[in-house]
Amino acid sequence: MRGLRRETRRFIDWDFAALQQARLYDLLMRLPMLMWSAFLGLVTVAGLQQYLRQADPTLSGAVYVLNVAMRVSVIAYLVVIAATVVVRIRPARKARGIEPRISALIGTFLLTAVVVFPRRDLSVIAGLVSALLALIGSAFAVVVLTQLRQSFSIMAEARQLVTAGVYRIVRHPLYLAEEVAAIGIVMQFFSLWTALILAVQIGFQLRRMQNEEVVLGEIFPEYRAYRERTARILPGIY
C-alpha cells in the first residue's frame, strides 16, 4: 500500500508539473503577438497623428477620409487581435514539428518588412484603391475576429471549431481579409522587392491553412464534412 501511495503521489506531482509547464508555454506563446500588436498599434497611432498634421491640403476629400479610415481600421484590428490573444482558451491540440511554427511566424510577421522600403507617390485613383483595399481588409478582419473570439491562434492549433458566420462561406476568412489589406498596403510601397515579399508571404499563408486543417481534422471528426462543403478562401474558386 505504501508503494502504491508513493506512486500515486509521484503521478500527481508529475501531472501538476506538466500542467504548470503547459500554462507557462501558453502564456509565453501569447506574449509575442501581444508585443507585436501593441508595437504596430503605437506605430499606427503615431502615423495617424502625423498624417492629420501633415496631410497635403490639395488632397481630395475622398482620399483623405479613406486614408484616415484605413489607419483607424488597422488600429481597431490590432486592438481586437490583442484582446482575442488575451481571452483565447488553451489549445486542445497543436501541430507537430517545427515547420508549422516557422510557417506561422513568417506568414504573420514577414509583411511588416515592406515598411522599410520608400513609400510611392500614388495617383489619386491608385491611392483610393490602396486605401479602400486596406480599409476593407482591416474592417473585415475585425468582423472575423469577433466571430472567432477565443479560438484565435497564430500557430497551427485547434481550440474550438467555428463554422458559423462568415465561416459558413469560407474556411479561412481571416487570411482572406488580411491579404486584401496586405495588397492595399503593398501598393503604397510597391516595388519588385515588396511584390516578392507579398508573394512569399502568401505562400506561407497557404501553408498555414494546410497545417491548421490537418490539426482541426485530427481533433474534430465533423471537420471533414465542413471542409468538403466549404471553400477554402474563395467561394466557387478555391
Summary of the structure (lengths in Angstrom):
residues: 238
radius of gyration: 21.2
end to end distance: 61.8
largest distance: 87.2
contacts: 693
relative contact order: 0.12
helix: 76%
strand: 3%
